[in-house]
Amino acid sequence: MDVLIILQAGVATGTILFFATIGEILAERSGILNLGVEGMMLIGAMSAFSVAVATGNPWLGLLAAMIAGGLLSQVHAFITIKLQADQVVSGLALTFLGTGIALVLGEGLSKAGTISMLPDFDIPILSKIPILGPVFFTSHSILVYIGYLLIPLVWFYINRTRPGMHLRAVGEYPAAADALGINVYRLRYFYVFVGGMLAGLAGATISLAVAPGWFSEMTTAGQGWIAVGLVIFAQWDPIRAAVGSYTFGALRRLVLDIQGPTMILGIANPFYYNPYWGFFLQMLPYAFTIIVLVIGSREAVRKRIGAPAALGLPYIRGERGL
Amino acid sequence: MADLQPSRSSEKRWSLPFHITLEPWLAEPPRWYPMFTSFMAVVIALILGGVVIALAGGNPFASYAHIARASLGSVGVFSDTLVKATPLILVSLAASVAFRMRLWNIGAEGQFFLGAFGASAVVLIPLLPETASRWLFIPFCMAAGIVMGALWGFIPGFLKAKYNVNEIISTLMMNYIAVQWNNYFIFAIWTEGGFQMSKMFTTNAWLPRLTDFAASIPWLRGLTVHLGFILAIIAAVLVWYILYRSRWGYEIRLIGDNPQAARYAGINITRNTILVMMLSGGLAGLAGMSEITGVVHRLQGAISPGFGFTGIIIAWLSKLNPLAVIPVSILFGALSW
């Protein structure tokens, strides 16, 4: 068992979580909690695969996934921003809606055939670095490299630019932002849309690159929810989100790969000789999500950092309070 | 409501340093309004479904007529509809009671699986000998199902109460863990001849069905409604009583409506969080027990076509009213195939 190969695959798997997590961070930073990530990812994965099969062009699939995810997110945006309904309920309903649409439209898609994949390539020079090179910069899909670029870009955007400051203002104290002439409603629609596009991209990353194909709701297998959990662990910070996503990706791969070899580090591999232990292995990513939430929640209490202050609250112009 | 604000007209020396604004009472929506919105939601959903059927090249009217005939057309098919409604009633109650406190337990699916596991454990370990009386099996299986479901609700409830862990994510993660837990027992421990299912339960452990009494009352032949339906109705009345007629229910509703006020009134939110999650999990566990001993009669993988999630939708359509859950569940039982 080559550890580097597993870690390399883990980074690719983690990219799925990273896109979804970063999208949810942007939406939540604007004050809108969108629990529909799982539904938007499924819609994205389904649209990407079906468009790629129909046109033979995976780039069009990618585009379709982002548009589909973004459009679906606007249902939630309208219900929570315009109608000021409960964001938890609407987000849950969005997951049901997205899952339902994806399953109906994706019926029979699992036998639709093969697609031409997005390009894989090595990064010159960087791929020669020992350990880091083979894990992070060798034979990855272009989507993985796009993920790397997003980490500093989104961090810089949120923390160092004027539009990023507006984003944070809208999520922390919308009344003050409104008084400064920032259009709270428009910004919230916009960032929910961006979050939906990134969730769609995360779905496309599954069906076009990491695990090509359509396996109905097992395509995402709860990764949208893990992403929602990772946002809390990441404390709404893109860099922590990246660390969490890639760690989780590696864990998911490890769970799949550890049952393969007969020997690990010179001793008999117990997971190979007890295949039924695999069921407990498959619990690990989900159990780990809960553990990470406990750690993240405790740390947030200790350091007195928390969610954006207006997260989950509708903004009603002219009302007192946040 | 009196609203105290610092005066803005400070140059008028004779005015009070604050002024009082009286706001009019907001008109409350009439009592029929919640029912009306739920009804319209169902109607609009049916119309949208009809549009989808029409787009797919079918005749929506013929399709709906067929669904109505196939689920309500005769005593036999209506009995099947009630069988499908039984687990839905129980998981919807589980969702309603938690949502009433604004605890977002979306783990009814996992609690259902653990309830099914608990009931199966009584039969398959076996905790009771195969020849034990039916009237011993039923309470034991019920207790095991409720306890396992409550345990599965306790974990996220405890984490929420002690560490403020978001219960939406933790309950959902517990769903995936529950499926793998059951899979382990289906594949590794209780497998029958390598198939992914346990052996059939001994008939003593089956919940009695109407058709079992066909020997004395012939027209009951073929009716599959089982004792679980009665249990579900009793549970609905009990949950209604707890929520709307008991002190505990008052606490639950107060925490749901205004946690600040509840805290100042001295209500223990930590304890109620854990207890309500256990009650919710126990109800979902009972649903699993009822389904496994009333319909499936063995532990296997495919025991729920997403009951836990349909339950959330039913709970909302019923406006979290435990009694309204019964007719809405029957409607959903009729719509599902």
Interface residues (C-beta under 8 A of the other chain):
Chain A: L35 V88 V89 L92 A93 F96 V104 A221 G222 W225 I226 V228 G229 I232 Y276 F279 F280 Q282 M283 Y286 A287 T289 I290 L293 V294 S297 R298 V301
Chain B: V52 W104 I106 P156 L159 Y163 N164 V165 N166 I168 I169 S170 L172 M173 M174 N175 Y176 I177 Q180 W181 N183 Y184 F187 A188 F309 I312 I313 W316
